[in-house]
Amino acid sequence: MAGQIRIGTSGWVYPPWRGEFYPRGLAHRRELEYLSRQVNSVEINGSFYSLQRPSSYQSWRDQTPDDFVFAVKGGRFITHMKRLNDIDAPLANFFASGVLALGAKLGPLLWQLPPTLAYDADLLAAFFDRLPRTTTAAAELATRHDERLDGRALTTTDADRPVRHALEVRHASFTDPEFPGLLRAHGVGLVIADAAADWPYLEGVTADFAYVRLHGSTELYAGGYDAEALDGWAQRIRGWTAQGVDAYAYFDNDAKVKAPRDAMALAGRLKAGSS
């Protein structure tokens, strides 16, 4: 059976998109609703900057079609500030903040490491071992939140579903040949990050899904992808899904309103439009 294809953008709240991609006069509160009718997935990136609330996740869930899927970006407090150390309470807080309110629309969790964090197999293995692999385990972890989430935590799930995790790295030391094997051993997906930046480019499938982030082909967060580049990504994604691997691809080249248009163009090539 062929894998599923999810194509979208990294976030949706971008003022330059208003009147360019979003119709002029569209209420800001309806932007996700509009985008979710053009693509079939999106990354929630506000969760990277701060703990969100269950009501926000519930609202995002309710604004989107039944078959829509969200990837959720893990908090930078865990990855960038704590640098994966002493993270039991921060992880519990993250999962208690409302992630589980997405229900069946919860897709992979994205963990982006800072460019100053080098490859450390023991540190990564300890982190992977702490990650919940089902929504039931995530709900149990959420019950261990600290006082910062008192009165605003969601610690239940409507059903027991698998939870996937993907890791994006930015330090050159991750070219270590042992790194993909560590990901495979823990069932964590490698993020294939295409960017006009001094980050290592790693490509491979280390779990039962592939995860691509397209940050800009010629200019970080701004460069668009031409027809040849989109054809190449479509070919890669077809190859993965033909092997039964699900594929997620998100465009992060938002600065010049390239992301939604590139996402729609890639989705069109793959017939992966919204439901």
ABEGO torsion letter per residue (X at the ends): XBBBBBBBBBEABBAAABGAABBBGBBAAAAAAAAAAABABBBBAAAAABBBBAAAAAAAAAABBAABBBBBBBBAAAAAAAGGBGAAAAAAAAAAAGAAAAEAABBBBBBBBBAABBBBAAAAAAAAAABBABAAAAAAAAAABBAAABGABBABBABBBBBBBBBBBABAAAABAAAAAAAAAAGBBBBBBBBBBBBBBBBEBABABBBBBBAEAABBGABBBBAAAAAAAAAAAAAAAAAGBBBBBBBABAAAGAAAAAAAAAAAAAGBBBX
